[in-house]
Amino acid sequence: MAKTFREWNVEQSWLLPPSVMDFVPPDHVAHFVRDTVREQLDLTEIVAPYEQEERGFPPYHPVMMTALLLYGYCQGVYSSRRIARACEERVDFMAVTGLNRPDFRTVSDFRKRHLGALQGLFVQVLKLCQRSGLVKLGHVALDGTKIKANASKHKAMSYERMHQSERRLQREVRAWFDRAKSTDEAEDRQHGSQLRGDELPQWVADKQRRIQKIHEAKAALEAEACAAGKAAPEPKAQRNFTDPDSAIMGKRGKEYVQAYNAQAAVDAKAQVIVAQSLGNCAADTLQLEPIIRQIKLNTGRQAQEFSADAGYCSEGNLAVLARHRIRPYIATGRQKHSQASATSKRSPRGPRTAAMHRKLVRAGRRSRYRLRKTLPEPVFGQIKQARGFRQFLLRGLQKVQGEWSLICTVHNLLKLAQRSKPR
């Protein structure tokens, strides 16, 4: 007797049209993101520009486009082409868009146009997390991570090498013009009357553009040096031709990358990011005070305890925490694997640093400093490993700041979705 199988008929027409609500299970994160964007976020800043435009072919609904971008980031789908393809191939994306299929250029243009407004969604989602009880501000930990820029480190050049390359390229171009001048008549006979014979070949045009780029990069470095009160840039000061705002930064393992320094302050209750920033300075010391102010601005309250690694330790930063009446737990030096707390090889400098050193040593393994490793580091792991965000798509400090804000918004949105699931 032949085995009976369920019917599989790809030509079968549907009597009733499907509902996007049925594309994925009711508790799927696609429904949560779509409904949260529709019902709980204030998107006036994104919607308003469309109401002032003259009528034409109707654009895709900006609320739908916002939900699509946020859901794409939730799923580790960041490029506009991959998002557009997912709208055609993945039912979870169709559940968000209601079967709309914006092309990649539409997705890209929407992100660029509304990046500033999208950046503002971070605080709105954070407040939703607060109302859901995911943020307590009992203990907040700060850390930074280097994320690759959309530029190669091999496209960076030092000020000293710019001088050398500029002179070398100018000599090569000048030599070509000298040769061209001496052979004009021969080339005229070779190329005929329609061409002079001394047109710039492609390689010369490229080198002239290269000289122009080097000249602009030198001028930018010289302007930065002047603003800092220096007569001239340091010989090893570098500037990247692809993304001038990015910088060469060292990562663990002595690897150097063209990158930005992303910061996240994480609450201990549920690993929600309560403050975030991004800059092009590799040092972390100057990042602490702005983050402290942002925590209060974003949440309306200040953290009770605050931990960070040795990169944030300074007399000034400890004074900032004291002014805000925050109990600090900041390493005073690199921690050895055999040590219970973060202690320094050398004697701490300054009275506040010395007091912090004694505090951490005295508490040993019971120190609240131990919470630091359970907060920002897992969050960066979720962002980089689980959701695959290891390199920025956009270029320029302002745009990359907006992109990092989107990443942090989505992280908190997923924490909120996890909390909303029925247990």
C-alpha positions in Angstrom: 0.0 0.0 0.0 1.4 3.4 -1.0 2.3 5.9 1.6 0.0 8.9 1.9 1.6 12.4 2.0 0.1 15.8 2.6 -0.8 17.6 -0.5 1.9 19.8 -2.1 0.5 21.8 -5.0 2.5 24.9 -5.8 0.0 26.0 -8.5 -2.9 26.0 -6.1 -4.6 29.4 -5.9 -5.8 30.8 -2.6 -9.6 31.3 -2.3 -9.1 33.9 0.5 -6.1 36.3 0.6 -3.6 35.6 3.4 -3.2 37.9 6.4 0.3 39.1 7.3 -0.6 38.4 10.9 -0.5 34.7 10.0 2.9 34.8 8.3 4.8 34.3 11.5 3.7 33.0 15.0 1.8 35.5 17.2 4.7 35.9 19.6 7.2 36.6 16.9 9.5 39.7 17.3 8.3 41.0 13.9 4.9 41.6 15.3 6.4 43.2 18.4 8.6 45.6 16.4 5.9 46.6 14.0 3.3 47.3 16.7 5.7 49.1 19.0 6.7 51.5 16.2 3.0 52.0 15.1 1.5 52.4 18.6 4.2 53.6 21.1 6.8 55.7 19.3 6.3 59.3 18.4 7.4 59.6 14.8 6.2 63.2 14.2 9.7 64.3 13.2 9.8 61.6 10.5 6.3 62.0 9.2 6.0 65.8 9.2 8.3 66.5 6.2 6.0 64.3 3.9 2.9 66.4 4.8 4.6 69.5 3.5 5.6 68.0 0.2 3.7 68.6 -3.0 1.5 65.7 -4.1 3.0 63.2 -6.5 3.4 59.5 -6.6 2.6 58.3 -3.0 5.8 57.4 -1.0 6.0 54.4 1.2 4.6 55.1 4.6 7.4 56.5 6.8 6.1 54.6 9.9 6.4 51.3 7.9 9.9 52.3 6.7 10.9 53.0 10.3 9.6 49.6 11.4 11.4 47.9 8.5 14.8 49.5 9.4 14.5 48.7 13.1 13.4 45.1 12.3 16.2 44.7 9.8 18.7 45.8 12.4 17.1 43.4 15.0 17.8 40.5 12.6 21.4 41.5 11.8 20.4 42.7 8.3 22.0 46.2 7.9 22.7 46.9 4.2 19.8 48.4 2.1 20.2 45.8 -0.6 19.8 42.9 1.9 16.8 44.6 3.5 15.2 45.1 0.1 15.8 41.4 -0.8 14.4 40.3 2.6 11.2 42.2 1.8 10.8 39.9 -1.3 12.0 36.6 0.2 11.3 36.5 4.0 7.8 36.2 5.4 8.9 37.9 8.7 9.9 41.0 6.8 6.6 40.8 4.9 4.8 40.7 8.2 6.4 44.1 9.0 5.9 45.7 5.6 2.4 44.4 4.9 3.8 43.0 1.6 5.3 46.3 0.5 8.6 45.9 -1.4 10.7 49.1 -1.3 13.8 48.8 -3.4 17.3 49.2 -1.9 17.6 52.9 -3.0 14.4 53.8 -1.2 15.6 52.1 2.0 19.0 53.8 1.7 17.6 57.2 1.0 15.1 56.9 3.9 17.9 56.1 6.3 20.1 59.0 5.1 17.2 61.5 5.1 15.9 60.7 8.6 19.1 59.6 10.4 18.9 62.4 12.9 15.3 61.6 13.8 16.0 57.9 13.9 18.8 58.7 16.4 16.2 60.3 18.7 14.3 57.0 19.0 17.0 55.7 21.5 15.5 57.8 24.3 11.9 56.8 23.5 12.7 53.1 23.5 14.8 53.5 26.7 11.8 55.1 28.4 9.6 52.2 27.4 12.2 49.9 29.0 12.0 52.0 32.2 8.2 51.8 32.3 8.5 48.0 31.9 10.8 47.8 34.9 13.9 46.9 33.0 16.0 49.8 34.2 16.7 50.3 37.9 19.9 52.4 37.8 21.2 50.6 40.9 24.5 49.8 39.2 25.6 51.0 35.7 28.8 50.0 34.0 30.5 51.8 31.2 32.8 50.4 28.5 33.9 51.1 25.0 34.5 49.0 21.9 36.4 49.7 18.7 34.2 49.2 15.6 35.7 49.2 12.2 34.9 52.2 10.0 33.8 51.9 6.4 37.3 52.5 5.3 40.6 50.6 5.0 43.5 51.5 7.3 45.7 51.2 4.1 43.9 54.3 2.8 45.4 56.3 5.7 48.6 58.3 5.3 50.8 60.1 7.8 51.6 63.8 7.4 55.2 63.0 6.9 54.4 60.5 4.1 52.0 63.0 2.5 54.9 65.4 2.0 57.0 62.6 0.4 54.1 61.3 -1.8 53.1 64.8 -2.9 56.6 65.6 -4.1 57.0 62.2 -5.8 53.7 62.4 -7.6 54.4 66.0 -8.7 57.7 64.9 -10.2 56.1 62.0 -12.1 53.4 64.3 -13.6 55.9 67.0 -14.4 58.1 64.4 -16.1 55.2 63.3 -18.2 54.4 66.8 -19.3 58.1 67.3 -20.3 58.1 64.2 -22.4 54.7 65.1 -24.0 56.0 68.5 -25.0 59.1 67.1 -26.7 57.1 64.5 -28.7 54.0 66.6 -29.7 54.8 66.6 -33.4 55.4 62.8 -33.5 52.2 62.1 -31.6 50.2 64.4 -33.9 51.4 62.4 -36.9 50.5 59.2 -35.1 47.1 60.2 -33.8 45.9 62.2 -36.8 44.4 65.7 -37.0 41.4 65.1 -34.7 43.6 64.6 -31.6 46.5 66.8 -30.4 48.4 63.8 -29.1 49.1 65.4 -25.7 45.8 64.4 -24.0 46.3 63.4 -20.4 46.4 59.6 -20.1 44.3 58.0 -17.4 47.2 57.3 -15.1 48.2 61.0 -15.1 44.6 62.1 -14.3 44.5 59.6 -11.4 47.8 60.9 -10.0 46.6 64.5 -10.3 43.4 63.5 -8.3 45.7 61.7 -5.8 47.8 64.9 -5.4 44.6 66.9 -4.8 43.4 64.4 -2.1 46.8 64.5 -0.4 46.8 68.3 -0.5 43.3 68.4 1.1 44.3 65.9 3.8 47.5 67.9 4.6 45.4 71.1 4.9 43.0 69.4 7.3 45.8 68.1 9.5 47.4 71.5 9.5 44.1 73.1 10.5 43.7 70.6 13.4 47.3 71.4 14.5 46.6 75.1 14.4 43.4 74.7 16.4 45.5 72.8 19.0 48.0 75.6 19.2 50.8 73.7 17.3 53.0 75.1 14.6 52.7 72.0 12.5 51.1 68.5 12.6 53.1 65.7 14.2 55.0 63.8 11.4 53.1 60.6 12.3 49.6 62.3 12.4 47.4 60.3 10.1 44.3 61.0 8.0 42.2 58.5 6.0 41.2 59.4 2.5 38.0 57.3 2.5 36.6 58.3 5.9 38.7 61.3 7.2 36.7 61.3 10.5 37.8 57.7 11.4 41.1 56.9 13.1 43.7 54.2 13.5 42.9 52.5 16.8 44.5 49.6 18.6 42.4 46.5 19.6 43.2 43.7 21.9 45.9 41.4 20.5 47.9 44.5 19.2 45.7 44.6 16.1 45.3 48.1 14.6 42.1 49.0 12.6 40.5 52.0 11.0 37.7 52.5 13.5 35.5 54.5 15.8 35.3 54.3 19.6 31.7 53.3 20.6 30.6 53.7 24.2 27.7 52.1 26.1 26.6 52.5 29.7 24.6 49.4 30.7 22.2 49.0 33.5 22.6 45.9 35.7 18.9 45.0 35.9 18.5 43.6 32.3 21.6 44.8 30.4 19.7 47.8 28.9 21.8 50.5 27.4 21.0 53.8 29.3 23.5 56.0 27.6 25.6 55.8 24.5 28.1 57.8 22.4 30.6 57.5 19.7 33.8 59.3 18.9 37.0 59.1 16.9 39.4 59.4 19.9 40.8 56.0 21.0 41.2 57.1 24.7 38.2 56.5 27.0 39.1 59.0 29.7 37.1 61.9 28.2 34.0 59.8 27.6 32.9 59.3 31.2 31.6 62.8 32.1 29.3 63.1 29.0 27.9 59.7 29.6 27.1 60.5 33.3 25.2 63.6 32.2 23.4 61.6 29.5 22.2 59.0 32.0 20.4 61.7 34.0 19.1 63.4 30.8 17.8 60.2 29.3 16.2 58.6 32.4 15.4 61.5 34.7 17.5 59.9 37.4 21.1 59.2 38.2 22.9 55.9 38.8 23.6 54.9 42.3 26.8 52.9 41.5 29.1 53.1 38.5 31.9 50.8 37.4 34.4 51.1 34.6 37.8 49.7 33.7 41.2 51.4 34.1 40.8 53.4 30.9 38.3 55.7 32.6 40.4 56.2 35.8 41.5 59.8 36.5 41.3 62.2 39.3 38.9 64.3 37.3 36.6 61.5 36.5 36.5 60.4 40.1 35.7 64.0 41.1 32.8 64.0 38.6 31.3 60.9 40.1 31.7 62.4 43.6 29.8 65.6 42.5 27.0 63.5 41.2 26.9 61.4 44.4 27.6 58.2 42.6 29.5 55.4 44.3 32.4 54.6 42.0 34.1 51.3 41.3 36.8 52.1 38.7 40.0 50.1 38.2 43.2 51.9 38.9 45.3 49.7 36.6 45.3 46.6 34.5 44.0 43.6 36.3 46.1 40.4 36.5 44.4 37.1 36.2 45.7 36.1 39.6 44.2 39.2 41.3 40.8 39.4 42.8 40.3 43.1 42.0 41.6 45.6 39.5 44.8 46.8 41.0 47.8 48.6 39.5 51.4 47.5 39.2 52.5 51.1 40.1 51.4 53.2 43.0 48.2 55.1 42.2 48.6 58.8 41.6 46.4 61.4 43.3 44.4 61.1 46.5 41.1 60.0 44.8 42.9 57.3 42.8 44.7 56.1 45.8 41.5 55.8 47.8 39.8 53.9 44.9 42.8 51.5 44.8 42.5 50.8 48.5 38.7 50.4 48.2 39.0 47.7 45.5 41.8 45.9 47.2 40.0 45.8 50.5 36.8 44.4 49.0 38.7 41.7 47.0 36.4 39.3 45.2 33.3 40.8 46.9 33.9 44.2 45.2 31.0 45.5 43.2 33.6 46.1 40.4 33.0 42.5 39.4 29.6 43.5 37.9 31.4 45.4 35.2 32.4 42.3 33.2 28.8 41.0 33.3 27.3 44.2 31.7 28.9 46.0 28.7 31.0 43.1 27.5 28.1 40.7 27.0 26.2 43.6 25.3 29.0 44.1 22.8 29.1 40.4 22.3 25.4 40.4 21.4 25.8 43.3 19.0 28.9 42.0 17.3 28.6 38.3 17.5 24.9 37.5 17.7 23.7 40.3 15.4 26.9 40.5 13.3 27.5 44.2 13.5 31.3 44.5 13.1 31.6 47.4 10.7 29.8 50.7 10.1 28.0 51.1 6.7 28.0 54.9 6.7 31.0 57.3 6.7 31.6 60.5 8.6 31.4 61.1 12.4 27.9 62.5 12.4 26.4 59.7 10.3 28.2 57.0 12.2 27.0 58.4 15.5 23.4 58.1 14.1 24.1 54.5 13.1 25.5 53.5 16.5 22.4 55.1 18.1 20.3 52.9 15.9 22.3 49.8 17.0 21.8 50.7 20.7 18.1 51.4 20.1 17.6 48.0 18.6 19.4 46.3 21.4 17.0 47.9 23.9 14.0 47.1 21.7 15.0 43.4 21.8 15.3 43.5 25.6 11.8 45.0 25.7 10.5 42.3 23.3 12.0 39.6 25.5 10.3 41.0 28.5 6.9 41.2 26.7 6.9 37.5 25.8 4.4 35.5 27.8 6.0 33.2 30.3 
